[in-house]
Amino acid sequence: MRKLFFVFTLLVLSLLTACGNNEASGNGEESEKSSSEPRTLQVGITLAEDSHYYKGLEKFAELVKEKSDGDLKVKIFPNGSLGGERDMVESLQVGTLDMVLSSTGPLGGFAPEINVVDLPFLFENREHAYNVLDGKIGKDLLNKLEDSNIKGLAWWENGFRNVTNSSHPIEKPSDLEGLKIRTMENQVHMDSFKAMGADPTPMSFTELFTALQQGVVDGQENPVPIILTSRFYEVQEHLSLTGHFYSPAALLVSQKVFDELSADQQKVIQEAAQEGAEYERQVVADMEKEMVSQLKEKGMKVVEDVDKKSFQEATKEVYEKYSDEFGSELIKKIKEAAE
């Protein structure tokens, strides 16, 4: 009997141990499953779903998912649904927003040196801009944002900016005199338009269409894809292809969020950001080829033969004003990169 009782006791204990191990194993699997749930990064933009920003970010999201084997996902929030660009960049600082694709407009408030790329007629063409932005100068400028707890991943693109207005054709600087032109909240841009004779009026992009519609401002300046996808042709009659600024955009991530990612995930984000930039730049170039014709079809009167030399002459004083702030040597290096 004792032997049978002993065997029975061992059997019960082994069954209990097995159950305990199964539970422990189950909890471990549940914990492992929970820890391997994909992380979704939210990225905000002020532009619409048919914009170059959105198309580029769709590619970025595809690359991130592919390169991370599904561990990371990207969700895009267009149309300023998470706020204006300055609001979103400020959210990156405290980690309440993961990512934003922003124009340089608000970035000077976080790293003043970045606004050197906004000098008028600084870049001769796209290739010149890419040589600078994808090289040491561009990387150094993005790194300036780290003091504000923001990590710059890559330079994307808006394209060359052009003037629209509801009054008359713009062919030379004197045609801008007396016109209220909405600019980004960017001091270099404002000073440039003052030098060209306009009355620059800084304003959030999310307020712009209504301001044009109500006549609060007479005109605005943006790349062709934004003019079309934002439907400015509905409230602006004249477009002049001045190409006065090359307008890059920066794909940014909260430093707090970036530091929470694994080394492999950080590498994925960095690689996808640059590949996404190259894709998005081609989207912009392709869009520009088609969209001037589309704007004409929608009733805009387009001035293609602009007196650029007179605009360049008018904005020389802007270079004089900012040569100390940005460094004449840096400006020289950027210009020389075209050669």
Secondary structure, DSSP 8 states (H G I E B T S, - for coil): -HHHHHHHHHHHHHHHHHHHHHHHHHHHHHHHHHHTS-EEEEEE-SS-TTSHHHHHHHHHHHHHHHHTTTSEEEEEE-TTTT--HHHHHHHHHHTSS-EEEEESTTGGGT-GGGGGGGSTT--SSHHHHHHHHTSHHHHHHHHGGGGGTEEEEEEEEEEEEEEEESS----SGGGGTT-EEEE-S-HHHHHHHHHTT-EEEE--GGGHHHHHHTTSSSEEEEEHHHHHHTTGGGT--EEE-----EEEEEEEEEHHHHHHS-HHHHHHHHHHHHHHHHHHHHHHHHHHHHHHHHHHHTT-EEE----HHHHHHHTHHHHHHHHHHH-HHHHHHHHHTT-
